[in-house]
Amino acid sequence: MLYGDHYGISNDRNQALAPLLNKDPAQWTSFDNTALQRVPLMFYGEGLKGGIQSQYGGEIDVLPTLLHLLGINSQDYVQFGTDLLSKQHSQVVAFRNHNFITPQYTVIGSKVYANQTGELIQPTAQLKKNARC
């Protein structure tokens, strides 16, 4: 298993890197900072089928996924994460500071960004209701 813990450069340096990411430093947002938190998680082993999957998950999901791949029944264990390869995996990633990311939205404080465009959006009443669930 290979896991990239997190992006290693402080947020105050990110604007200097913006041109390398085809971004305008003057337009850099907290969404861009958060997007840099994405890291790889790779498994290699006998019997594993190759491929790339893209889903949202956190470090909390690594152990349940690893146990599944090793064939260890974790039914009797208390775990807060879920197996990333399971159809029941919730792709909501919560941060310690109460921000969170879903496949559709990134919520940073009171700001909501659409993941597909990175644009700041006004959340609808339905979105606010779903976010409380």
Secondary structure as GFF3:
##gff-version 3
##sequence-region A 1 133
A	DSSP	beta_strand	2	3	.	.	.	ID=ss1
A	DSSP	three_ten_helix	11	13	.	.	.	ID=ss2
A	DSSP	alpha_helix	14	17	.	.	.	ID=ss3
A	DSSP	three_ten_helix	18	21	.	.	.	ID=ss4
A	DSSP	three_ten_helix	25	27	.	.	.	ID=ss5
A	DSSP	alpha_helix	30	35	.	.	.	ID=ss6
A	DSSP	beta_strand	41	42	.	.	.	ID=ss7
A	DSSP	three_ten_helix	59	61	.	.	.	ID=ss8
A	DSSP	alpha_helix	62	69	.	.	.	ID=ss9
A	DSSP	beta_strand	93	94	.	.	.	ID=ss10
A	DSSP	beta_strand	100	101	.	.	.	ID=ss11
A	DSSP	beta_strand	105	108	.	.	.	ID=ss12
A	DSSP	beta_strand	111	114	.	.	.	ID=ss13
A	DSSP	beta_strand	120	121	.	.	.	ID=ss14
A	DSSP	alpha_helix	125	131	.	.	.	ID=ss15
###
